[in-house]
Amino acid sequence: MNVSETGGQRPVIGITSYLEQARTGVWDVRAAFLPQVYLDAVTDAGGIALVLPPQPVDAGIASRIVEGLDGLVLSGGADIDPARYGQEPHARTGAPRSDRDDFEFALLDAAIGAELPFLAICRGAQLLNVAQGGSLIQHLPDVVGDERYQLGDGIFNPIRVEVAEGTRIAQLYGDDLSATAHLYHHQAIDALGEDLVVTSRTEDGIIEALELPTVPFGVAVQWHPEEHREDRRLFAGLIAAARAHHHDRTRPSTAKEQA
């Protein structure tokens, strides 16, 4: 997909990543890690992918990062520290990753404040819910009785999900109002955060998609759309919103236009 096919200049999309121990050649070091499928999804949809590693951050730094972006993807990954939503950790909850939690909560807060378009994926959807005062189910098998939402060994479980009519995500999915959801999450949304709207559930009643209607584009899904190379509708929606955000942000003021 080239620039002319996407209707204008390619917007810059920040994608959060995570720090992992990695080996390459003679090196065995901590490094920023992000699966290529995220990069491909953004570039396929007409954006420029910019990887954002966890780093020390405060509100000012987060705002500065957001100023340089046209859109944001909050990627999947490790469990959020349950202390963030007032719970003790479940035996199956991963060890806290404070570096990533601190960075992404600050980044999301700045993004919402700046009305930066964002797409939150899996962990990102959970982070949005917690940031808005909600909570999480820490281990889904305790609720549904099996491992269908996270089969393990990196195997995604594809299911069809319906999306609610009249929502932002329904606009993106069009007439069929459905999507193939590649599931890989052992946690899920529990108590819903402030201002959030549920836009998709499974047959079990598990929330699979959320929106934040107080911003122009704030879409969150528990599934992994980056894994579905034949369906880039969510990413295309983010790119369109990011392009509009860039245009509004860089448009000359009325005073300048009249000068």
For each residue, the residues with C-beta under 8 A, 3 or more apart:
1: 5 6 44 45 46
2: 5 6
3: 6 8 9 10 46
4: 7
5: 1 2 46
6: 1 2 3 10 45 46 239 243
7: 4 240 243
8: 3 243
9: 3 243 246
10: 3 6 46 47 48
11: 46 47 48 70 71 239 242 243 245 246
12: 47 48 50 68 69 70 71 242 246
13: 42 47 48 49 50 69 70 71 72 73 238 239 242
14: 50 51 52 65 68 69 71 72 73
15: 34 38 39 42 49 50 51 52 72 73 75
16: 52 54 72 73 74 75 100 103 104 107 124
17: 32 33 34 51 52 53 54 75
18: 32 33 34 53 54 75 77 78 97 100
19: 30 31 32 33 53 54 99 100
20: 30 31 33
21: 28 29 30 31
22: 27 28 29 30 31 33
23: 27 28
24: 27
25:
26:
27: 22 23 24
28: 21 22 23
29: 21 22
30: 19 20 21 22
31: 19 20 21 22
32: 17 18 19 51 53 54
33: 17 18 19 20 22
34: 15 17 18 38 39 51 75
35: 38 226
36: 39 40
37: 40 41 226 227 229
38: 15 34 35 41 42 49 73 75 226
39: 15 34 36 42 43 49 51
40: 36 37 43 44 226 229
41: 37 38 44 45 225 226 232 235
42: 13 15 38 39 45 47 48 49 73 235 239
43: 39 40 46 47 48 49
44: 1 40 41 229 232 235
45: 1 6 41 42 232 235 236 238 239
46: 1 3 5 6 10 11 43 236 239
47: 10 11 12 13 42 43 70 71 235 238 239 242
48: 10 11 12 13 42 43
49: 13 15 38 39 42 43
50: 12 13 14 15 69
51: 14 15 17 32 34 39
52: 14 15 16 17 65 103 107
53: 17 18 19 32
54: 16 17 18 19 32 99 100 102 103 104
55: 99 103
56: 61 102
57: 61 62 65 102 103 106 107
58: 61 62 106
59: 62 63 106 109 110
60: 63 64
61: 56 57 58 64 65 106
62: 57 58 59 65 66 106 107 109 110
63: 59 60 66 67 110 113 114
64: 60 61 67 68
65: 14 52 57 61 62 68 69 107 110
66: 62 63 69 72 107 110 111 114 116
67: 63 64 114
68: 12 14 64 65
69: 12 13 14 50 65 66 72 116
70: 11 12 13 47 116 117 242 243 245 246 249
71: 11 12 13 14 47 116 117 118 119 217 238 239 241 242 245
72: 13 14 15 16 66 69 107 108 111 116 117 118 119
73: 13 14 15 16 38 42 118 119 120 121 124 238
74: 16 104 107 108 118 119 120 121 123 124 125 127 128 220
75: 15 16 17 18 34 38 121 122 123 124
76: 121 122 123 124 184 185 224
77: 18 97 100 122 123
78: 18 94 97 100 123
79: 82 93 94 97 123 138 187
80: 84 85 101 123 126 127 130 136
81: 84 89 96 97 98 101
82: 79 85 86 87 88 89 90 93 136 138
83: 86 87 96
84: 80 81 101 105 130
85: 80 82 130 134 135 136
86: 82 83 135
87: 82 83 135 138
88: 82
89: 81 82 93 96 138
90: 82 93 138 139 142
91: 139
92: 138 139 186
93: 79 82 89 90 138 139 187
94: 78 79 97
95:
96: 81 83 89 101
97: 18 77 78 79 81 94 100 101
98: 81 101 102
99: 19 54 55 102 103
100: 16 18 19 54 77 78 97 103 104
101: 80 81 84 96 97 98 104 105 127
102: 54 56 57 98 99 105 106
103: 16 52 54 55 57 99 100 106 107
104: 16 54 74 100 101 107 108 124 127
105: 84 101 102 108 109 127 131
106: 57 58 59 61 62 102 103 109 110
107: 16 52 57 62 65 66 72 74 103 104 110 111
108: 72 74 104 105 111 112 118 120 127 128 131
109: 59 62 105 106 112 113 131
110: 59 62 63 65 66 106 107 113 114 116
111: 66 72 107 108 114 116 118
112: 108 109 115 116 212 214 215 218
113: 63 109 110
114: 63 66 67 110 111
115: 112 215 216 245
116: 66 69 70 71 72 110 111 112 245
117: 70 71 72 215 216 217 218 238 241 242 244 245
118: 71 72 73 74 108 111 215 217 218 219 238
119: 71 72 73 74 124 219 220 221 234 235 237 238
120: 73 74 108 124 125 127 128 210 218 219 220 221
121: 73 74 75 76 124 125 220 221 223 224 225 226
122: 75 76 77 125 126 184 185 221 222 223 224
123: 74 75 76 77 78 79 80 126 127
124: 16 73 74 75 76 104 119 120 121 127 128 220
125: 74 120 121 122 128 129 189 209 210 220 221 222
126: 80 122 123 129 130 136 185 187 188 189 222
127: 74 80 101 104 105 108 120 123 124 130 131
128: 74 108 120 124 125 131 132 193 196 210 212 218 220
129: 125 126 132 134 135 136 189 192 193 196 210 220
130: 80 84 85 126 127 133 134 135 136 193
131: 105 108 109 127 128 193
132: 128 129 193 194 195 196 212
133: 130 193 194
134: 85 129 130 189 190 191 192 193 194 196
135: 85 86 87 129 130 190 191
136: 80 82 85 126 129 130 187 188 189 190
137: 140 142 143 187 188 189 190
138: 79 82 87 89 90 92 93 142 187
139: 90 91 92 93 142 143 186 187
140: 137 143 144 149 150 185 186 187 188 206
141: 144 145 146 147 186
142: 90 137 138 139
143: 137 139 140 188 204 206
144: 140 141 148 149 204 206
145: 141
146: 141
147: 141 150 151 152 186
148: 144 151 157 183
149: 140 144 157 183 184 185 186 188 206
150: 140 147 157 183 184 185 186
151: 147 148 155 156 157 184
152: 147 155
153:
154: 184
155: 151 152 184
156: 151 182 183 184 224 227
157: 148 149 150 151 182 183 184
158: 180 181 182 183
159: 180 181 183 202
160: 178 179 180 181
161: 178 179 181 200 201 202 208 209 223
162: 177 178 200
163: 167 169 170 173 177 178 179 199 200 209
164: 167 169 170 198 199 200
165: 170 177
166: 170
167: 163 164 170 171 197 199 211
168: 171 172 199 211 213 217 219 237
169: 163 164 172 173 199 200 209 211 219 221 234
170: 163 164 165 166 167 173 177 199
171: 167 168 174 237
172: 168 169 219 233 234 236 237
173: 163 169 170 176 177 178 179 233
174: 171 177 233
175:
176: 173
177: 162 163 165 170 173 174
178: 160 161 162 163 173
179: 160 161 163 173 200 223 225 231 233
180: 158 159 160 228 231
181: 158 159 160 161 200 208 221 222 223
182: 156 157 158 223 224 225 227 228
183: 148 149 150 156 157 158 159 222 223 224
184: 76 122 149 150 151 154 155 156 157 224
185: 76 122 126 140 149 150 188 222
186: 92 139 140 141 147 149 150
187: 79 93 126 136 137 138 139 140
188: 126 136 137 140 143 149 185 206 207 222
189: 125 126 129 134 136 137 192 198 206 207 210 222
190: 134 135 136 137
191: 134 135
192: 129 134 189 196 198 207 210
193: 128 129 130 131 132 133 134 196
194: 132 133 134
195: 132 212 213 214
196: 128 129 132 134 192 193 210 211 212
197: 167 210 211 212 213
198: 164 189 192 201 207 209 210
199: 163 164 167 168 169 170 209 210 211
200: 161 162 163 164 169 179 181 207 208 209 221
201: 161 198 204 205 206 207 208
202: 159 161 205 206 208
203:
204: 143 144 201
205: 201 202
206: 140 143 144 149 188 189 201 202 222
207: 188 189 192 198 200 201 210 222
208: 161 181 200 201 202 221 222 223
209: 125 161 163 169 198 199 200 219 220 221 222
210: 120 125 128 129 189 192 196 197 198 199 207 219 220 221
211: 167 168 169 196 197 199 218 219 220
212: 112 128 132 195 196 197 215 218 220
213: 168 195 197 218
214: 112 195 218
215: 112 115 117 118 212 218
216: 115 117 241 244 245
217: 71 117 118 168 237 238 241 242 245
218: 112 117 118 120 128 211 212 213 214 215
219: 118 119 120 168 169 172 209 210 211 234 237 238
220: 74 119 120 121 124 125 128 129 209 210 211 212
221: 119 120 121 122 125 169 181 200 208 209 210 225 234
222: 122 125 126 181 183 185 188 189 206 207 208 209
223: 121 122 161 179 181 182 183 208
224: 76 121 122 156 182 183 184 227 228
225: 41 121 179 182 221 228 231 232 234 235
226: 35 37 38 40 41 121 235
227: 37 156 182 224
228: 180 182 224 225 231
229: 37 40 44 232
230:
231: 179 180 225 228
232: 41 44 45 225 229 235 236
233: 172 173 174 179 236 237
234: 119 169 172 219 221 225 237 238
235: 41 42 44 45 47 119 225 226 232 238 239
236: 45 46 172 232 233 239 240
237: 119 168 171 172 217 219 233 234 240 241
238: 13 45 47 71 73 117 118 119 217 219 234 235 241 242
239: 6 11 13 42 45 46 47 71 235 236 242 243
240: 7 236 237 243 244
241: 71 117 216 217 237 238 244 245
242: 11 12 13 47 70 71 117 217 238 239 245 246
243: 6 7 8 9 11 70 239 240 246 247
244: 117 216 240 241 247 248
245: 11 70 71 115 116 117 216 217 241 242 248 249
246: 9 11 12 70 242 243 249 250
247: 243 244 250 251
248: 244 245 251
249: 70 245 246
250: 246 247
251: 247 248
252: 256 257
253: 256 257
254: 257 258
255: 258 259
256: 252 253 259
257: 252 253 254
258: 254 255
259: 255 256
